[in-house]
Amino acid sequence: MAKSSQDDKEIEALADKLQKELNAPTALRRPPDSITASEYARQSGCKHGTAGDFLRRQVEAGTMQRKKVGSVYYYYLPKR
């Protein structure tokens, strides 16, 4: 069943209201200077699983930190 344009207008109005009244985000924001396992795999030429394992091990060792934004994990070096 297709949505009517009225439904779209109501959704748009509610989203605008949330943004104005609650300062709701308009987009998910990744941590600065971060990389995903997919991005690391693409840049390094390794497989995604290899990149993810490497980055997770770095978090466990304390040399990197990780933050989940939405459904994606972002990896970054801790501030020194």
Buried (B, 14 or more C-beta within 10 A) or exposed (E): EEEEEEEEEEEEEEEEEEEEEEEEEEEEEBEEEBBBBEEBBEEEEBEEEBBBEBBBEBBEEEEBBBEEEEEEBBBBEEEE
